[in-house]
Amino acid sequence: MDDRPETPPLSPLMLLGLVAGPVLSMVDSAVVNVAVPEIARDLGGDLPTVQWTISGYLLAMAAGLAASAYLGRRFGLLRAYSWVLAAFTLASALCALAPGVQALIAARALQGLVAAPMVPLAVGMLLGRGTGKMPVTGGLIFFTAPAIGPALGGLLISAYGWRSAFLVNVPLGLVALVGAVRAARSAGAPGDRGARLDVPGLMVLAPGLALTAYGTSEAAQQGWPSTAAWWATGVALLAVYVVWARRERPVRPVVDLGLLADSRRALAVALAGAASVVLFAVLFLVPVFLRGVQNASTTLTGLVLLPQGLVMGLGVALGNRTAERFPIRGIVASGMTVLAASTGLLLLLDATTPSWVTALLLCGRGLALGFTVQPLTIMLLSGLPDDRVADANTLYSISQRLAGSVGIALLATFYSSHAITGSPVDALHASGLLLSAVAGVGALAALALRHT
């Protein structure tokens, strides 16, 4: 049981303040993909250089995760979140005003660096307020806005140009900042002024995360051998950090891996990683299939994926309520089982499948994913003291990010090899079966979860 007293509920403005930051960062990471050609034309850069507006953001975001737990401990979750939200808003303004490609790349790197802590810090408050449950409204916005955001962002870019995708963050960020500051004043823990930064650990973990994420993401396009130097160096640095973090010393590790000594929390993190593999791999696979086999437009592809994101928000709300009445291991096992079955339905897709059927099949996955994620976060945070919530959420975010990157890269290799020896439809079916098996193994593993 969690013995911490429940803090007062968040007002709508405070809730908006906590949800808006992560949503804006997630939307921004996707919207810029659409704007790359226009940015290249407007600023006079070549596509490989402009592509670093995306790669630089992702690299900096992966590195920024390493400092998230320390920021939460040192300044308190809400106060740290308010500062990084303000920095993100400023970085967005710098992106919108960038006079050239190099300035835009630098501003995007800053934006990614400060965007990374927003998710674990905000989620730590939304899920860590005594009960470990996310408010239903917060869950709906948190998961549905990223699904709607890229489509709306694409329309915004089409109507007003690429700078509008960054400029819109400024007023939204300022409004969210007001809510975050109010939340910090009413319910924000002051943090620990005596907390010291694990500088050596940060210097190892940050590049380890960045190089691993970048190397695996590039492997999806260039192949594993071509990016081996990136991901192998990243994995080696992560291994060094694991050894470093397990040593006893007066300074607390930048991310406390001691949480994984608890088998139920370690399993919750592992299952979150497995769910991320199945989620992000299909988000990569289905657009490749729709555009390559069915010749669907970018707009139609986005519309096909949209309902899955919307239903995920509903799944979170359902998981919230179900976790109050039933054992968590049964909920997670059921969710992963439905995820395995709905992912297996990719076998029904072929070159002539109507788009609405594809969207409907994906909705089952969205519901299962949302239903599964919420109980796992409750399991991870239940019973933790306030000063360890940021560590737990950072571990959760790292697991999701790395698992998603590796999952996409491995599936891209698997899909390509089957498409060469067979057909794209055969490759889709084989990939669906593989991902269904991953979810099935997760369902069996979930039976070992225990919640005290």
HUJO-V582817 format. One record per residue. N is the residue number from 0. RES is the residue in three letters. SS is DSSP state (2 for helix, 1 for strand, 0 for the rest). PSI is psi in whole degrees, -180 to 180 (* if undefined). Layout:
# HUJO-V582817
n: <N/N>
res: <RES/RES>
ss: <SS/SS>
psi: <PSI/PSI>
This chain:
# HUJO-V582817
n: <0/1/2/3/4/5/6/7/8/9/10/11/12/13/14/15/16/17/18/19/20/21/22/23/24/25/26/27/28/29/30/31/32/33/34/35/36/37/38/39/40/41/42/43/44/45/46/47/48/49/50/51/52/53/54/55/56/57/58/59/60/61/62/63/64/65/66/67/68/69/70/71/72/73/74/75/76/77/78/79/80/81/82/83/84/85/86/87/88/89/90/91/92/93/94/95/96/97/98/99/100/101/102/103/104/105/106/107/108/109/110/111/112/113/114/115/116/117/118/119/120/121/122/123/124/125/126/127/128/129/130/131/132/133/134/135/136/137/138/139/140/141/142/143/144/145/146/147/148/149/150/151/152/153/154/155/156/157/158/159/160/161/162/163/164/165/166/167/168/169/170/171/172/173/174/175/176/177/178/179/180/181/182/183/184/185/186/187/188/189/190/191/192/193/194/195/196/197/198/199/200/201/202/203/204/205/206/207/208/209/210/211/212/213/214/215/216/217/218/219/220/221/222/223/224/225/226/227/228/229/230/231/232/233/234/235/236/237/238/239/240/241/242/243/244/245/246/247/248/249/250/251/252/253/254/255/256/257/258/259/260/261/262/263/264/265/266/267/268/269/270/271/272/273/274/275/276/277/278/279/280/281/282/283/284/285/286/287/288/289/290/291/292/293/294/295/296/297/298/299/300/301/302/303/304/305/306/307/308/309/310/311/312/313/314/315/316/317/318/319/320/321/322/323/324/325/326/327/328/329/330/331/332/333/334/335/336/337/338/339/340/341/342/343/344/345/346/347/348/349/350/351/352/353/354/355/356/357/358/359/360/361/362/363/364/365/366/367/368/369/370/371/372/373/374/375/376/377/378/379/380/381/382/383/384/385/386/387/388/389/390/391/392/393/394/395/396/397/398/399/400/401/402/403/404/405/406/407/408/409/410/411/412/413/414/415/416/417/418/419/420/421/422/423/424/425/426/427/428/429/430/431/432/433/434/435/436/437/438/439/440/441/442/443/444/445/446/447/448/449/450/451>
res: <MET/ASP/ASP/ARG/PRO/GLU/THR/PRO/PRO/LEU/SER/PRO/LEU/MET/LEU/LEU/GLY/LEU/VAL/ALA/GLY/PRO/VAL/LEU/SER/MET/VAL/ASP/SER/ALA/VAL/VAL/ASN/VAL/ALA/VAL/PRO/GLU/ILE/ALA/ARG/ASP/LEU/GLY/GLY/ASP/LEU/PRO/THR/VAL/GLN/TRP/THR/ILE/SER/GLY/TYR/LEU/LEU/ALA/MET/ALA/ALA/GLY/LEU/ALA/ALA/SER/ALA/TYR/LEU/GLY/ARG/ARG/PHE/GLY/LEU/LEU/ARG/ALA/TYR/SER/TRP/VAL/LEU/ALA/ALA/PHE/THR/LEU/ALA/SER/ALA/LEU/CYS/ALA/LEU/ALA/PRO/GLY/VAL/GLN/ALA/LEU/ILE/ALA/ALA/ARG/ALA/LEU/GLN/GLY/LEU/VAL/ALA/ALA/PRO/MET/VAL/PRO/LEU/ALA/VAL/GLY/MET/LEU/LEU/GLY/ARG/GLY/THR/GLY/LYS/MET/PRO/VAL/THR/GLY/GLY/LEU/ILE/PHE/PHE/THR/ALA/PRO/ALA/ILE/GLY/PRO/ALA/LEU/GLY/GLY/LEU/LEU/ILE/SER/ALA/TYR/GLY/TRP/ARG/SER/ALA/PHE/LEU/VAL/ASN/VAL/PRO/LEU/GLY/LEU/VAL/ALA/LEU/VAL/GLY/ALA/VAL/ARG/ALA/ALA/ARG/SER/ALA/GLY/ALA/PRO/GLY/ASP/ARG/GLY/ALA/ARG/LEU/ASP/VAL/PRO/GLY/LEU/MET/VAL/LEU/ALA/PRO/GLY/LEU/ALA/LEU/THR/ALA/TYR/GLY/THR/SER/GLU/ALA/ALA/GLN/GLN/GLY/TRP/PRO/SER/THR/ALA/ALA/TRP/TRP/ALA/THR/GLY/VAL/ALA/LEU/LEU/ALA/VAL/TYR/VAL/VAL/TRP/ALA/ARG/ARG/GLU/ARG/PRO/VAL/ARG/PRO/VAL/VAL/ASP/LEU/GLY/LEU/LEU/ALA/ASP/SER/ARG/ARG/ALA/LEU/ALA/VAL/ALA/LEU/ALA/GLY/ALA/ALA/SER/VAL/VAL/LEU/PHE/ALA/VAL/LEU/PHE/LEU/VAL/PRO/VAL/PHE/LEU/ARG/GLY/VAL/GLN/ASN/ALA/SER/THR/THR/LEU/THR/GLY/LEU/VAL/LEU/LEU/PRO/GLN/GLY/LEU/VAL/MET/GLY/LEU/GLY/VAL/ALA/LEU/GLY/ASN/ARG/THR/ALA/GLU/ARG/PHE/PRO/ILE/ARG/GLY/ILE/VAL/ALA/SER/GLY/MET/THR/VAL/LEU/ALA/ALA/SER/THR/GLY/LEU/LEU/LEU/LEU/LEU/ASP/ALA/THR/THR/PRO/SER/TRP/VAL/THR/ALA/LEU/LEU/LEU/CYS/GLY/ARG/GLY/LEU/ALA/LEU/GLY/PHE/THR/VAL/GLN/PRO/LEU/THR/ILE/MET/LEU/LEU/SER/GLY/LEU/PRO/ASP/ASP/ARG/VAL/ALA/ASP/ALA/ASN/THR/LEU/TYR/SER/ILE/SER/GLN/ARG/LEU/ALA/GLY/SER/VAL/GLY/ILE/ALA/LEU/LEU/ALA/THR/PHE/TYR/SER/SER/HIS/ALA/ILE/THR/GLY/SER/PRO/VAL/ASP/ALA/LEU/HIS/ALA/SER/GLY/LEU/LEU/LEU/SER/ALA/VAL/ALA/GLY/VAL/GLY/ALA/LEU/ALA/ALA/LEU/ALA/LEU/ARG/HIS/THR>
ss: <0/0/0/0/0/0/0/0/0/0/0/2/2/2/2/2/2/2/2/2/2/2/2/2/2/2/2/2/2/2/2/2/2/2/2/2/2/2/2/2/2/2/2/0/0/0/2/2/2/2/0/2/2/2/2/2/2/2/2/2/2/2/2/2/2/0/0/2/2/2/2/2/2/2/2/0/2/2/2/2/2/2/2/2/2/2/2/2/2/2/2/2/2/2/2/2/0/0/0/0/2/2/2/2/2/2/2/2/2/2/2/2/2/2/2/2/2/2/2/2/2/2/2/2/2/2/2/0/0/0/0/0/0/0/0/2/2/2/2/2/2/2/2/2/2/2/2/2/2/2/2/2/2/2/2/2/2/2/2/2/0/0/2/2/2/2/2/2/2/2/2/2/2/2/2/2/2/2/2/2/2/2/2/2/2/2/2/0/0/0/0/0/0/0/0/0/0/0/2/2/2/2/2/2/2/2/2/2/2/2/2/2/2/2/2/2/2/2/2/2/2/2/0/0/2/2/2/2/2/2/2/2/2/2/2/2/2/2/2/2/2/2/2/2/2/0/0/0/0/0/0/0/0/0/0/0/2/2/2/2/2/0/2/2/2/2/2/2/2/2/2/2/2/2/2/2/2/2/2/2/2/2/2/2/2/2/2/2/2/2/2/2/0/0/0/0/0/2/2/2/2/2/2/2/2/2/2/2/2/2/2/2/2/2/2/2/2/2/2/2/2/2/0/0/0/0/0/2/2/2/2/2/2/2/2/2/2/2/2/2/2/2/2/2/2/2/2/2/0/0/0/0/0/0/2/2/2/2/2/2/2/2/2/2/2/2/2/2/2/2/2/2/2/2/2/2/2/2/2/2/2/0/0/0/0/2/2/2/2/2/2/2/2/2/2/2/2/2/2/2/2/2/2/2/2/2/2/2/2/2/2/2/2/2/2/2/2/2/2/2/2/0/0/2/2/2/2/2/2/2/2/2/2/2/2/2/2/2/2/2/2/2/2/2/2/2/0/0/0/0/0/0>
psi: <153/116/1/140/147/136/162/149/153/141/164/-40/-39/-42/-43/-41/-38/-31/-35/-41/-56/-38/-46/-40/-39/-41/-43/-36/-23/-36/-38/-26/-39/-29/-6/-49/-41/-39/-43/-42/-42/-41/-4/25/159/158/-44/-37/-46/-29/-22/-12/-26/-51/-42/-39/-47/-41/-48/-36/-42/-43/-38/-25/-32/-30/-4/-48/-42/-44/-42/-40/-44/-43/-6/146/-49/-40/-41/-41/-41/-41/-44/-30/-42/-42/-37/-41/-43/-44/-36/-41/-40/-37/-45/-30/3/126/-15/176/-45/-41/-38/-42/-44/-43/-37/-38/-42/-42/-44/-39/-43/-17/-34/-48/-18/-39/-56/-34/-46/-43/-34/-34/-42/-33/-9/21/62/-45/-19/14/143/136/141/-46/-42/-42/-42/-47/-43/-38/-26/-33/-43/-25/-38/-33/-51/-38/-46/-38/-39/-41/-40/-44/-41/-37/-39/2/167/-30/-27/-28/-30/-38/-34/-23/-25/-57/-38/-41/-38/-42/-44/-36/-38/-46/-41/-41/-40/-41/-40/-38/-32/-31/8/126/145/-17/178/106/-20/-3/131/145/130/84/-49/-41/-42/-40/-21/-46/-43/-53/-29/-46/-45/-47/-37/-46/-45/-45/-43/-36/-39/-28/-29/-26/-38/-14/153/-45/-37/-26/14/-38/-37/-60/-31/-41/-41/-46/-40/-43/-38/-39/-41/-40/-40/-45/-44/-45/-22/-8/144/127/165/-29/129/139/150/-34/120/105/-6/-22/-30/-7/-23/114/-34/-36/-39/-41/-37/-42/-42/-41/-35/-39/-42/-42/-37/-39/-48/-37/-59/-31/-40/-35/-25/-43/-48/-45/-39/-43/-46/-44/-35/-34/-45/-1/37/148/167/-41/-46/-40/-43/-39/-34/-38/-21/-48/-33/-44/-39/-43/-28/-41/-41/-36/-37/-44/-41/-42/-35/-52/-39/-35/-19/-18/-25/157/141/-38/-35/-38/-48/-43/-41/-44/-44/-32/-45/-37/-42/-45/-44/-33/-35/-22/-8/-19/-21/-11/141/-169/-19/3/127/149/-36/-31/-44/-45/-40/-42/-37/-24/-37/-38/-43/-43/-45/-41/-47/-39/-33/-39/-43/-50/-33/-38/-36/-44/-42/-40/-17/126/0/140/158/-34/-2/-3/-43/-38/-45/-45/-32/-44/-41/-46/-41/-44/-46/-43/-48/-41/-40/-44/-47/-40/-44/-45/-46/-41/-37/-42/-45/-46/-45/-43/-38/-32/-32/-45/-23/-113/163/-35/-44/-40/-40/-46/-44/-40/-41/-42/-41/-47/-34/-39/-39/-46/-37/-42/-39/-38/-42/-42/-32/-23/-17/-6/141/143/117/*>
